[in-house]
């Protein structure tokens, strides 16, 4: 039996000492949480310290990006082997901030996803439409294109190790959350895409997270929806109190799926 998943995305925040303090507080606060998997995706510079601070806890460590080659002349990049060495289990790939500011394409993201699987990470693959696309009624088309492009060349067995995060760009860092109904509509659409391509059994094992202004006071309603298997949390993961509350409020609510 596997559980829902709550992931903190710390983005470009927290020094090494701040990361250690935050992890110690989260560890203490989520000790009693059951039936939920938890991960924190911290900045590269804090990974080593975070790995040490997480020892003895059930919280997993993740990175926020990764190159697809194991080593080479790629100035400024970080390799799968380097992330393995510091204890990462998860890696966020194709976050909208990387698509927007660093022009990451579905093709590039797909190379990273394939590399993540090769090195036994659990990739958290982000997809989601912008406000303009939603207003132009292109949300489903955009999500389908990102889904097909980012997850190309995968077999059913690979899918069981993948987490998809639906993150409508208009809801990220804006305080404007998708309603539980809007989120469920897109999550069930993504589930249908999975069923069409990989069959019911595989599709039912893939965890689809929602991301976009998740807070302690909206997580419960979101998690009550059948196709929401967890959350990718940005801003509210930077404070122990709110992250702990999100974890606590999602415990026992979601079904058993995934990796
Ligand atoms: C994110 O960074 O993936 C995110 C969803 O951010 P926020 O929760 O701040 O909207």
Boltz pocket constraint, residues with backbone or C-beta under 6 A from the ligand:
constraints:
  - pocket:
      binder: B
      contacts: [[A, 9], [A, 11], [A, 167], [A, 171], [A, 172], [A, 173], [A, 174], [A, 175], [A, 211], [A, 212], [A, 213], [A, 214], [A, 232], [A, 233], [A, 234], [A, 235], [A, 236]]
      max_distance: 6.0
